[in-house]
């Protein structure tokens, strides 16, 4: 523990966000950096608890008190090493993770918790700036090969772990660039893509091979992967969006969020977008259905595209402004969260159910028909609360229902659990020998930090499996002879 009385001397301080009038006119990240002396003061607030609940709050089990103390003492290089011991990509989690570690911080029982997330981001950025983060290829190769399907955070974490263990790793990505949702789902104002690119360059230098425009089960044969690799990891995410089955859903201008967000990311990277299928909020009355992170991303993107107006509807009732007594410390609190996008404009409304859409004679959406509803689980319509709202663009951001069932999953014949995700054992192996699963494809829609944890766990299971092959195959050959 660096400063015994630090939590009493220093108050919680976060980096400031750039002014709204400035940031809605660009696509850059929104936060300023805290000066080093302020970061050290924030590290000093950590109490190095006897039982650090931040460890269990963090899915990758970051050794948080250690690197808080190292930052307080100014030992940044060792903090970088300690941070990477449990997390392959702290520059991602330090930007887009909602920080369940902070919700579990012991100091948070009666004071604002330690600013763990910002310290994490500051450590890794210092590491890149100083040149302390560099490729770490394995000293020797195992002779075993692995194919990974999907290059999101789960696939990338598994790829790095397996490559460093000495295995030959090939990652197949169906899009034209590597990164999964980090590339085409998260807006630039939350994660600029050069942050992703520099980590991809590190993985390539370590020996990971990436194959893009490779849709396994469509233009890449599942049988070829099974035949050419010793093990296969499914890390393709939960890409089946929840739809809204109401009259008028088929009208032009009603789109899934993941049809809208990737197009803007492509524009930001200077990549082509089919203008015949372009989805733009510019000058339009936009309605976003869904109050979560994806909905907030659609809000921030619509505002930057200069929408005429933006409304965001959520079916659930408005959460309390303080931690709900039903989610006491150290649980993830049920409470109202205001994202940066909500500061920038738009109108948020809760307890709203969409009944139908109506359009013009050309088949374009023009109105949303809704009703106010009561609490879950019944969501009974409130009598006389029906309303109609003009709309030119409707974005469905209601989450995801699991992995796409057809194609690769169907061809492999892996068993699914009750929620439609790939079922695995304690090794992360599916019902098919040598086929593993990780991330949202195994767990269901979740957080980036869970995806990294999933990738690391699957890599450990696969490494053990590949080592057993080295033991079992020679033994079997000897018995046969």
Phi, psi and omega in degrees: 000121187290301183237111188301323183259015184302319183292342177268334185271329187243140175265160179296133178221127179252156175296146180285151172271147176299152181304142181303317182298337179272311190286335178286354178256010175212182183240019181277161177300153196263349187262141165280165175268147173278141174299155185302319183296328177286324176297320179296322177295322178293321175297327180293339180290340181294131186267000183048057188301149175301321173239095184281099183293343176300331178299313183282334175291334182268120181299333178267005178056046176305142180273069195296312181301326181298309184281341169297315180296319180295322176294316178303321183276354179082013180267073187291323183296317177291327176298321177298316180296316182293324179294317182285351178296335183237346186225118180291328190226065180295341177290337175279307182295326179292348179252316192241359176282139178284002173066063172298338176299320181290326177296333181263000181299131182298324178300333181290355177299317183223007177218167172299135185291170177295146181279064187299314186298315181290324176297319179301312179298318182295323179297310185291323178293324175296320179298318178292318182297325182272353181078019180279342180259117186213167179301141179232072179293155181290152179291328178213159181258148184276339187088358179259152183233148184226138172251134178242128180259110180111132184242031171283190185300325178292312180296320180292318179297316178296320181299314181294318180296316182290322178296316180292338175281355175105359182274150175280122187241129173238126180254127179256125181235128184286337178279176182276352177221153183281146173137345179059224181293335175298327181276309191245005178246318183277124180296157181298329182289350172255329181209100177292142192286344175294334177295320177288317185299320182294329178285323176299319178299322178296315181297319178297319179294334178279346176120359178288133179256131180248134176238114181262172185054035184240094182267100183294131184094352178240288178252003171235126187285131174298320180298322179296318179296317180296325183281326189264349182234153180282336179205158184227133177245126176266112181225042187274002176083177177255088191261005181274102184288147174287130182260172180238105184270083178227158177303137179091001180301332185280356183295147174294138182102357174254114188226154169289150178303322183278007163268329185275308187297315181300327180298318180293323177296323176296318178298319181296331179267004180074023180266154183290147174233133178294105185296337177291336179245019184293138176243111182230142179270353187306121177070013185249156172272110189256137172236127178253126179255110184130128187255014183270199183298319181296320176298320178295324177296320177295323179296308180299322179292317180297320180294321179289333175277002175068054173295152178292319176203155178222127172241138178240119183253139177231135181291322183288158177290162180296128179292161177292155181285338176247167180306128179290141177297344177282347177232068182290163174306140005262023181289157174297121190283139169274109178199163181293132177240132179251108178283166179302324181297326181291335176289338191273344180148187181084170181237127176258134176224143181247167178057046179239129176245133178275127183262322184191166170239150172227157186223189179264186184290347179264001178086019178263140179295139180227339182212146170252134177251119185228177179210145173283145184230162177277190186286165174291161007270354188272330182051049181295132178299139177277122184303130177080008183260008180299146179210164176231139180226135178294142181208136173251340180214126178241127182245122181269111183233058187257017178093191186229146186260015179115186181289156175294126189285323185284187175067236188302312183297316179295318181292326178285332180075025180286146179285148179249155177273186184295337180267001179087009176269163180292125181278135181226167174263193184293344177270000187073016177273139178283188178288350179257125182306129177082001178249119183249168178216150182205161175078206183297335179293333179260321187265335191096172183308127184205200185265160179299325181291326175292323179298317178296315178300317179299315180298318179295317180295317179296320179298320178295318178295320179292322179298317177297319180297316180293325176294323178294327176299322180294333179274315188284321184294315176298323180294319179294321179295323180293319178296321181294328181282000000 
